[in-house]
Amino acid sequence: MPECTISEFPAHVGELVTIRGWVQNRRSSGKISFLIIRDGSGICQAVITRDVAGEPYQEIKKLPLESSVIVSGVVIMEDRAPGGYEMQVKGVEIVSKADEFPIGKKEHGPDFLLSHRHLWLRSPRQIAILRIRDTLVRHVRAYFANKGFTLVDTPIFTTTYGEDSTNLFSVEYFDLGKTYLTQTGQLYLEAAIFALGRVYCLGPTFRAEKSKTRRHLTEFWMAEAEMAFCDHEKNLEIQEDFVSYVVQNTIADRENELRLLERDTEQLKKVRPPFYRISYDDAIELLRKKGHETAWGEDLGGDEETLISNTFDKPVFIENYPRKIKAFYMKQHPERKDCALCADLLAPEGYGEIIGGSQREDDIGVLLKSMQEHALDPARYAWYVDLRKYGSVPHSGFGLGIERTLSWICGLHHVRETIPFPRMLYRAYP
């Protein structure tokens, strides 16, 4: 008897097959029991009669949820059944009878669900989100591969930092003193462009930011790209193309999962170039018109980003932030010394920043002055400064947060659902 997965049922209609999985739900009606089986590839309804099952029928019809089973039966098409197929069961083997599952049909609070995250992952909603995440990451990698980028794996332990020094996780590193969990792979990617031209990395990053907002995690994944001979304008064009490619392919591949999440994808279908562009100056003016007093030179927080992004029906770039609130490596604007050639990309519908990017400072003198202004020790960044000594070129890059992008695509209220085991200010278990 051939084994197959539930997702392979279309190729086995009318055949006797065996599947292996878990009892996701069940109900009984007299001499017939219906088990909803999940095997990781999909779900199906298994119809079991007392006549076929015989003596074990009483045990089968009372099987606790999440018990593991091996089921054999004939596959038939059934539009009314979950997944569109049904199995007329000929035999059931109980592999493991589960204890009473702690997550029931009643409503549970976020803290309870997070404490039972290892079990909560089995719910249809979480399965859908994880499948969409997998598809999103697959298309991120596909885009870079198709555009001639080379994957460069950057270190997790670093002796330098690229963002705010107050948000670092420090780690004692043998006899060498402190190192830090990476905030970004960008500085190392910059080194790689001189060998490979266009490069990217995709991996975990860490921010010790004491934030409890719905957009923040302390451990999250970033897709980062760096391009040699690339200016600010070209950088924005690549970001538009990249985000559009990833969003359109992800929603096309995961229609069923997005439907389960009740996500209206009409807004997402508008995510195609060109995106909107406004300056930081324009953003401040827009906020003031909406009654939000933000002084020029202040960074934009979640509330401000929401107000701005809700003004547009697709992503919007905010360009040329003040240099004093941005990282030291961003290139000085040629016409405004107090601003940087940079941009943040805000997702619509109030989902905030999903990309931060800039042209990088390629002038060694300006870079050293910027490091001084940011109170950085050039000796710690000697290898990074070296890049400006040996064939410096105009170059740019950006980083896209996987979880925030996924939260936007799925229409989620909180970013904690976007990663299998979220790490937050007060959450490091399980």
N, C-alpha and C positions, 0 to 999 in steps of 0.2 A: 504494500500500500504506500503510495508516494506521500512524502511530507511536503507541505508548502506553507507559505505565510498567507495571512488573510488578504494582503494586498495583491496576491497572485490569483485570487479566486476567479477573476474574469477568464483566465486561461484554463480553468478546471471545472467549468459548469457541467453538471451531470456525472462527475467523477467522484469516486470514493477516495478521500484524502485524510491526512492527519495534520492537526495543528497543535501547537503548544502555547499556552498562555495563562492568563489570570482571569478570574471571575470578577468582572467590573460591576455587574448588576445581575439580578435574577428575579423571577416571579413565577408563580405556579397557578395552574387552573385545572383542578381535578387531576386527571391522569396525564397531563402535559406540563412540562416545566420549560421555561425559557431562560437560558443563560446568555448573558452578554459577555463575550470573550474578547479580551484585549491581548494582542501578542507583540505589540511594539510597532507593527507595520500598519495596524488598523484595528477595527472592531467588527464583530459579526454576531448575529443571533444564532444560538445553537438550540434546536428544538429537540427535546428529549421526551419520549413517551414511556409510561410504565411498562408497556409490553416489551419494548426493546431493552430497557435498562434492567428489568427484572428486580431481584432482591435489593441491589444497591440504590434503587430509585429514591427511597425515603431519605437516604443520606445525601444523594445528589441534589435533591430539590431544596435541601436546607443548608447547602454549602455556604460557609461564611464568605463574605466579599473578600476579594484578593487572595483566595485560595488558588494554588497553581494546579493546572490540569493538563492532561493530554486527551484531546478529543478527536474521534474519527467519525466521519460521516460523509454524506453526499452533498455537494454544493449545488444550490439552486438559486436562480435569480428571484428576488423578492423586493419590489420597490418600497414596500412599507417597512422593511427591516433596516436597522442601522447599517449604513454602508452599501445598501442595495442588494445584498446577498444574504443567504441563510444557509445553515447547515442542518440537514436532517440526520440526527446523530444515530450512530450504530454502536458506539462504545465510548465510555469515559473512564479514564484512569486518574485518580486523585494523587497528585505528587506530594502536596503539602496542604493540610487543612489549616487555614489562617486563624489567628486569634481575632477577637472582635476588633474591627478596624476603628481607630480612634477618630477618624474624620468622617462624620456622617452627613446626612442630608440637611441637618440643622445648620444655621448660620454660625460660623466661627469667627472670632476676632482676628485681626492681623497678627498679634503677638502669638496666639495659639498656632496659627498656620505657619508662621516663621519658625517656631520651635519644633514643628513637625514637618519642616520643609522636605526632608528626605522621603516622606510619605505623600505630602501635598503634590509633589511632582507628578504623581500618577493620575491626577484629575484631568478631565478632558481639556479644561481651559489651559492648564500649565503645559500639557502635551502640545497643544496648538502653538503656544508661544515659543516653546523650544524648537519646534519644527520650523517656524518662521525665522527664528534666530539662525538656525543651521543654514537655511536658504540665503538669508542676508549675507552671512559670512562667506558662503560659497560664491556669491556674485561679487563681493568685494574682491576676493582673490582672482576671480575670472576677469574682472575689469583690468586689474593691474597686469595680469599675464597677457591679455589681448593688446595692451597699450605699450608693451615692451619694458615694463618695470621688472626689476629683479628683486626677489625676496631677500632681505638681509635681517637676520635675527640679532637684535640688539640686547645688551646685558640688562639683567634685572638689578644686580648690585652695581651701583655707580659711586664715584667719588665727587661728582659734580651734580649740579641740578640745573634744570632749564626753566623752571617756573618759580613760584613763591617759596622761599626757604623756610617759611613758617609751617608749610604743609608737608614736611618731609618725615618719613619713617626712618629712623636711624637704626643701624645694626652694627654690632661689634664684629669686625672681620679679622679673626685670628690675631696676629701681632701688629697688624697694620692700622689699627684704630677704627674709627667710624667709617662706615659706608652708608649708602642710602638706598632704599627701595625706589626704583625708577619712577619718575613722574612722566617721563617721555623718552622715546627712543630717538628723538630728533637729532640731537647733537652727534650721535654716532652715525645716523643716516647721512648727515652732511659729509662726514669723512668718506663714506662709501660712494658718493656721487662722482668723486674724482677717479674712481676705478670703473664705475658701471653706468654713469650718466643719470639714469632714472631708477630709483630704488624705493622700496616700501618695507614696512614691518607691520606685524599684527600680533599683539600680545597684551599681557596684563600690565596695568599701570596703577600707581598707588598715590593717594593724596590724603594726608592726615588732617583733613579739613573738618573742623568740628561743626558740621552742618547736618541738620535733620530735615532738610527739605525733600520733597518728593522727587527731585532731580539728581540727588547726590548719593554716590556710593564711595566707600574708601578704597575699594578694589574694583577696577573696571577695565574693559578692553578697548584698545585704540588701534585704528588703522591709520598709519602715518606714511606720508609720501614726501620725497624730496626729489627735486629736478634741477640738474645743471642747465645753465644758459636759459633760465626761465625767469621772467620778470613778474611783477605784481599782477598785471593784466592777464597774462597767460595763465598764471596760477588760478585766478578766479574762473577762467574759462574751463580749465581742467576740472575744477571742483564742481561746476555746474554739470558737466558731462558725466562725471563720476556719480554724483548723487542721483541724477536722473536715471542712469543705467541701473543702479542698484535698486532704487525704489520701483521702477517699472517692471523689472524682471522678478523681483520678490513678490509683488502683488499679483503678477500673472501666474506664478508658480504655486501660490498659496491661497487661492480663492476660497477653498473650503474652510481652511483654518481661520481666515479673516472673517468669514461669514459666521463661524461659531462664536467668535469674539464680538460679533455684532458691529464690526468696523465698517463704516461707510467709506468706501474707497474712491468716491467721486473726486474729493479734494486731492487725493494722492495722484490721481490720473493727470492732474494739472502740472505735476512736478516735471517740467521740461524747460530747457533753456529758451530764452534768457531768464535768469532770476532778477528780482528787483535789487537795486543798489541805492543806498543812501549813505551819506557821510555821518560820522559821529556828531558833527555839528547839527546836521539835519535831525538826527535822533534826539538830541537834547531839545531842540525846538519842538519836535513832535510830542515829546513827553510833557513839555510845558503847556502845550495847547490842550492836552488831555488832563491838565490839572495836577501833574506830578512834578514837583519841584526837584530837579536834579541839577546840581551845579556842574559847569564845564570842568572837566578834569577828574570827575568821579567815575568809577567803574559802574557798569550797568549790571544790576542784579536780576534775579529771577522775575520779580514783579515788573521791572522796567522792560525786560525782554518780552514778557507776555503782552504788555500793552502795545509794544511796537509790532510784534509778529501778528497780532490779531488785526492789524490794519491792512495786512496783505493776504492774498489768497494762495500764495506759494512762497517758497523760501526767499529771504531777503538778506543781502550782505550789508553789514555796517562797516564802512571803511574808515581808515585813518584815525584810529584812536590816539589820544595823547600818549607820548612815549613813556611818560613817568608811571603810567598804570599798566604798561605792557612789558614783556620780557626784554632782557638786555640785547638779545641777538637780532631783534627786528630792525630792518633798515630804516634809517632816517629819511623822512619825506624830503625830496629835493627842494621843494618850495616852502615847506613849513617845518622848520627845525624842531618844533615842539610836538610834531606828530610822526607816526610810523606808517610805513607802507604795509598795512595789515588789514585784515578783515575777519569778522566773525560772521558765520552763516547761521541765521535763526530759522528754525522750522516753523511753519504756520500752525494755527490752532493752539497757540500758547505753549508749544513744546520747547521753546528756547534754543539756546546755542547747541548746535550739533557739530560744527566745525570751527576751529580756530586756525588761522593760517597767516603767513606773511612772506614778503621777500626778506631774505636774510642779509644782514650787514656784511658786505664783502670787502669793505675798506678797513684795513687793519688799524689804522689810526682812530677812526670813528668807533670801531668795536672796542678798543681799549678804553676810550673815553667813556663809552656807555657802561662798561664794566665798572669803572671807577664810580660813576654816578649811582650804580646799583650796589655799591660797597662789596664788590666781588674781588677776590684775590686772583690776579692774572696767573700766578704760579700754579694754582690748582687747575687752571684751564689751559695750560701750556700747549697741550696736544691740539686743543680746539683752535687756539690762536695760530698754530702752525699751518692750519688749512688756508689761512690768508697769505702765507709766505710763499707757498709753492703752487703757483698756477691758479690763484683766486679767480673766480668767475661769478657773474650774477647768478643767483640761484634762489629758489623759493620752495616752500612746502606747506603742508597742512596736516592736521590730525582730526579724524572723525571718531566720535565716541559711539561705539557699537550699541551700548545699552540705551542711550538717549535716542539714537536713530530708531532702534527697535521699538522703544516706547511710543514714539510718534507714529510709526507704521502700524502698530497694533492698536493705537488709540487707548493706551493704558493710563491710568491715573497716577501710578507710582512706579518708579524705575526698578523697585525691588523685585518685580515679577519678571524682569527681563534677563536675569542671570540665574543659573541653577541654585547657587548657594550664596545669597547676597551678604556682603560685608558692609555694615553701616556703623555709625558712631557707637551704638549700644548693642550691636549684634555681630557676634563671631561664632555662633553655634547654630545649627550643626556644621 
